[in-house]
Amino acid sequence: MLEQLEIWHFIGKVNKMVLVIGEKIERIANEIAGKKGITNINETKIPLTTVTCETVSMKEVDCCSKKIPNEDADIIYVYDMPIGKAVRASMSFPGIYTTCNYKEYNFIDGGTKNNMQVDVLKKQGADKIISVSFDLDSYQPTNHFFDVVIRALDIFSLENVKKGREKSDVACIVKTENTSLLEIKDTKAVIQAGYHAVMEHKEKILQLVEKGNVADGK
């Protein structure tokens, strides 16, 4: 009985900790955006969409800065949302952060439903897509709880990631086989891996930019 009480006490402490972390992320995003005079997702000058998942309906939710033409009936679209809340909702990773509540919705990380939403970018007017995703082929089995959770989400969203890469003009794949995405000490290594992934496609990206400038008459 004592052991059970200790376990529940521990879980309670963890729940309080992750709740604080989620709220902190939301507050930081609001502060950064606020310096640019942005408080709501619909106030961004550049079209923006954050993808999340609603736990009750189990539907993908796209939080968009601009009205999306030809809305998908299987997706919920939200056009009025505090910018910090939209950021937090898209990264409320199960098992790490508590869910994110907004109005009648309860959100978790969008990667549980669609980890590479390319179609919504095209609907917002993007004619060239550069996607960035993690390498899914270099996984090494582990007993680390969070690594297993991340791998489960990789499996859930695998088909969407593959389709997203195929629809991208440039698909940058970040290799992180020697790092853990959730280890603070590995943050610099993950950032560096992302940099290398993009630089591998530098010439192609520059070509896309040049073609875009020509098309715009610049």
C-alpha positions as CSV (number, residue, x, y, z in Angstrom):
1,M,0.0,0.0,0.0
2,L,2.8,2.4,0.9
3,E,4.6,1.7,-2.4
4,Q,1.4,2.5,-4.3
5,L,1.0,5.8,-2.5
6,E,4.6,6.7,-3.3
7,I,4.0,5.9,-7.0
8,W,0.9,8.1,-7.1
9,H,2.7,10.9,-5.3
10,F,5.5,10.7,-7.9
11,I,3.0,10.7,-10.8
12,G,1.3,13.8,-9.2
13,K,4.6,15.6,-9.0
14,V,5.4,14.7,-12.7
15,N,2.0,16.0,-13.8
16,K,2.5,19.3,-12.1
17,M,6.0,19.6,-13.6
18,V,4.9,18.9,-17.2
19,L,2.0,21.3,-16.9
20,V,4.3,24.1,-15.8
21,I,6.7,23.3,-18.8
22,G,3.8,23.5,-21.3
23,E,2.6,26.8,-19.9
24,K,6.1,28.1,-19.9
25,I,6.5,27.3,-23.6
26,E,3.2,29.1,-24.3
27,R,4.4,32.1,-22.4
28,I,7.7,32.3,-24.1
29,A,6.1,32.1,-27.6
30,N,3.7,34.9,-26.6
31,E,6.6,37.1,-25.4
32,I,8.7,36.6,-28.5
33,A,5.7,37.2,-30.9
34,G,4.6,40.1,-28.8
35,K,7.8,41.9,-29.6
36,K,6.7,41.8,-33.2
37,G,3.2,43.0,-32.3
38,I,1.7,39.6,-32.9
39,T,-0.7,38.1,-30.3
40,N,-2.9,35.9,-32.5
41,I,-2.0,33.4,-35.2
42,N,-4.1,35.4,-37.7
43,E,-1.8,38.4,-37.3
44,T,1.3,36.9,-38.9
45,K,2.4,38.5,-42.2
46,I,3.8,35.3,-43.6
47,P,1.1,32.5,-43.9
48,L,1.5,30.2,-40.9
49,T,-0.1,26.9,-39.9
50,T,0.6,24.8,-36.8
51,V,-0.7,21.2,-36.9
52,T,-2.2,19.6,-33.8
53,C,-4.6,16.8,-32.9
54,E,-7.9,17.0,-31.0
55,T,-8.3,14.2,-28.5
56,V,-12.1,14.1,-28.4
57,S,-12.8,14.0,-32.1
58,M,-9.5,12.4,-32.9
59,K,-9.2,14.7,-35.9
60,E,-6.2,16.6,-37.2
61,V,-6.5,20.3,-36.4
62,D,-4.8,23.0,-38.6
63,C,-4.4,26.3,-36.8
64,C,-4.1,28.7,-39.8
65,S,-3.3,32.4,-40.1
66,K,-5.3,32.7,-43.3
67,K,-8.6,31.2,-44.5
68,I,-7.9,27.9,-46.3
69,P,-9.8,27.4,-49.6
70,N,-11.4,24.0,-50.3
71,E,-11.3,22.9,-46.6
72,D,-10.9,19.1,-46.0
73,A,-14.0,17.7,-44.3
74,D,-11.8,15.4,-42.1
75,I,-9.7,18.3,-40.7
76,I,-10.8,20.9,-38.2
77,Y,-9.5,24.5,-39.1
78,V,-9.0,27.1,-36.4
79,Y,-8.3,30.7,-37.6
80,D,-8.5,32.6,-34.3
81,M,-6.1,31.5,-31.6
82,P,-3.4,33.1,-29.4
83,I,-0.1,32.5,-31.1
84,G,1.5,31.0,-27.9
85,K,-1.5,28.6,-27.6
86,A,-1.1,27.5,-31.3
87,V,2.6,26.8,-30.7
88,R,2.0,24.9,-27.5
89,A,-0.9,22.8,-29.0
90,S,1.3,21.7,-31.9
91,M,4.0,20.3,-29.6
92,S,2.1,18.9,-26.6
93,F,3.9,15.6,-26.9
94,P,2.1,12.8,-25.1
95,G,3.9,11.5,-22.1
96,I,6.1,14.7,-21.8
97,Y,3.6,17.6,-21.8
98,T,0.0,17.7,-20.6
99,T,-2.7,18.3,-23.2
100,C,-3.4,21.8,-24.3
101,N,-6.9,23.2,-23.8
102,Y,-8.5,25.9,-25.9
103,K,-12.2,26.6,-26.0
104,E,-14.0,23.3,-26.6
105,Y,-10.8,21.6,-27.8
106,N,-8.2,19.4,-26.1
107,F,-4.9,19.2,-28.1
108,I,-1.9,16.9,-28.3
109,D,1.1,17.0,-30.6
110,G,0.1,17.1,-34.3
111,G,2.6,14.4,-35.1
112,T,0.3,11.8,-33.6
113,K,-2.0,12.4,-36.7
114,N,0.1,14.0,-39.4
115,N,3.8,14.8,-38.9
116,M,4.3,16.5,-42.3
117,Q,1.3,18.5,-43.5
118,V,2.4,19.6,-46.9
119,D,-1.1,19.9,-48.5
120,V,-2.1,22.8,-46.3
121,L,1.0,24.7,-47.5
122,K,-0.1,24.3,-51.1
123,K,-3.6,25.4,-50.2
124,Q,-2.1,28.6,-48.6
125,G,-0.4,29.4,-51.9
126,A,3.1,27.9,-51.6
127,D,4.2,26.7,-55.0
128,K,7.6,25.4,-53.8
129,I,7.9,23.2,-50.7
130,I,11.1,22.5,-48.6
131,S,10.4,19.9,-46.0
132,V,12.5,18.9,-43.0
133,S,12.0,15.6,-41.2
134,F,14.1,13.2,-39.1
135,D,15.6,10.1,-40.5
136,L,13.3,7.2,-39.6
137,D,15.6,4.4,-40.8
138,S,18.4,4.6,-38.2
139,Y,16.4,3.6,-35.1
140,Q,18.2,1.5,-32.5
141,P,15.9,-0.4,-30.1
142,T,16.1,0.9,-26.6
143,N,14.3,0.6,-23.2
144,H,14.3,4.3,-22.7
145,F,10.7,5.3,-22.2
146,F,10.7,8.5,-24.3
147,D,12.6,7.0,-27.1
148,V,10.0,4.3,-27.4
149,V,7.1,6.8,-27.3
150,I,8.8,8.8,-30.1
151,R,9.2,5.7,-32.2
152,A,5.5,4.8,-31.7
153,L,4.6,8.3,-33.1
154,D,7.0,7.7,-36.0
155,I,5.1,4.5,-36.8
156,F,1.7,6.3,-36.5
157,S,2.7,9.1,-38.9
158,L,5.0,7.1,-41.3
159,E,2.7,7.2,-44.3
160,N,2.0,10.9,-44.0
161,V,5.7,11.6,-43.7
162,K,6.5,9.6,-46.8
163,K,3.7,11.4,-48.8
164,G,4.9,14.7,-47.5
165,R,8.5,14.0,-48.7
166,E,7.2,12.9,-52.1
167,K,5.2,16.1,-52.5
168,S,8.2,18.3,-51.5
169,D,10.5,20.0,-54.0
170,V,13.3,19.5,-51.5
171,A,13.1,16.9,-48.7
172,C,15.8,17.5,-46.1
173,I,16.3,14.5,-43.8
174,V,18.0,15.0,-40.4
175,K,20.1,12.2,-39.2
176,T,20.3,11.9,-35.4
177,E,21.5,8.4,-34.8
178,N,24.0,9.4,-32.1
179,T,21.7,11.8,-30.2
180,S,18.4,11.8,-28.3
181,L,15.8,14.4,-29.3
182,L,14.7,14.9,-25.8
183,E,18.1,15.2,-24.1
184,I,19.0,18.8,-23.4
185,K,22.7,17.9,-23.6
186,D,22.1,16.8,-27.2
187,T,20.4,20.0,-28.4
188,K,23.5,21.5,-30.1
189,A,24.2,18.2,-31.9
190,V,20.6,18.0,-33.2
191,I,20.7,21.6,-34.4
192,Q,24.0,20.9,-36.1
193,A,22.5,17.8,-37.7
194,G,19.6,19.9,-39.0
195,Y,22.1,22.4,-40.5
196,H,24.0,19.7,-42.3
197,A,20.7,18.2,-43.7
198,V,19.8,21.6,-45.2
199,M,23.3,22.3,-46.5
200,E,23.3,19.0,-48.4
201,H,20.6,20.5,-50.5
202,K,22.0,24.0,-50.7
203,E,22.3,24.2,-54.5
204,K,18.9,22.9,-55.1
205,I,17.3,25.3,-52.6
206,L,19.2,28.2,-54.2
207,Q,17.9,27.1,-57.6
208,L,14.3,27.2,-56.3
209,V,14.8,30.7,-54.9
210,E,16.3,31.9,-58.2
211,K,13.4,30.4,-60.2
212,G,11.0,32.1,-57.8
213,N,12.6,35.5,-58.2
214,V,12.5,35.2,-62.0
215,A,8.8,34.2,-61.9
216,D,8.1,37.2,-59.7
217,G,10.0,39.5,-62.1
218,K,12.7,40.3,-59.5
